[in-house]
């Protein structure tokens, strides 16, 4: 009996250690680098965290070079990129393994894919896209290691209606699985991690400000293996809308989130970063 109790305690300790945690690395305030630099809705990190693409919800795209040698992250340079300038209400962004850029729109809902010459083509719509509410449509976009695009709307018809996951591969859309909608949180961003799992950023709004939540899912598991990694109090950070999951040169996984200032002087653009420990 004693032996079994000891084994149970060891198992419980091991399970507790296996719980993933997010540790705050820091918050970087982004200055208004130009009149079009604001309303940031998506972010993609590359080169071990040394570079980032940030996307505005008005079609502006910027390439940032970051300095991580000090105690805080510094923006060394920001270069405007006009590839997405004519797309409209740009919200989600994903970059595949070949460096091809994909953009999702809120209104009208749709997905655009970059051609070899840097221009964009609209992918075939899923039948549901036409009925989505403007400003509540395809807020999140991610691409898996095998090139499958995954997109989700910001909101659903009711608070009890789960979020549908739309997947695009080889020219064909499939619908499913569904992510449970919990509380007042709505989807604002998503990205696949190096572990192949889908990380989803959500936001809730109250008179005290914005609250954020990050959940993680295995789209291949029957129960999705849902896990909540972060839930913040309202007002902790800004209006976090974009999410990038990436690894540094040591193989450590980080999550970078970008805040939308809505081009409002009372809000701020910022990058909030966490380290993931499994």
Protein Blocks (a to p, Z undefined) as FASTA:
>chain_A
ZZmmmmmmmmmmmmmmmpccdddfbdcddddfbfklghiabdcdeehhpaccdddfeopa
cdddddfkbmbdcdfbdcddfklmmnopafbdcddfkopacdddfbdcddddddfkopac
dddddfklmmpcehiacfbccddfkopacdddfbdfblklccdddddeehiacedddddd
ehjbdcfbdcddfkopacdddddddfkbccdddddddfkbmnlopacfbdcdehkaccdf
bdcddddfkopacddddddehlpakbccddddddddZZ
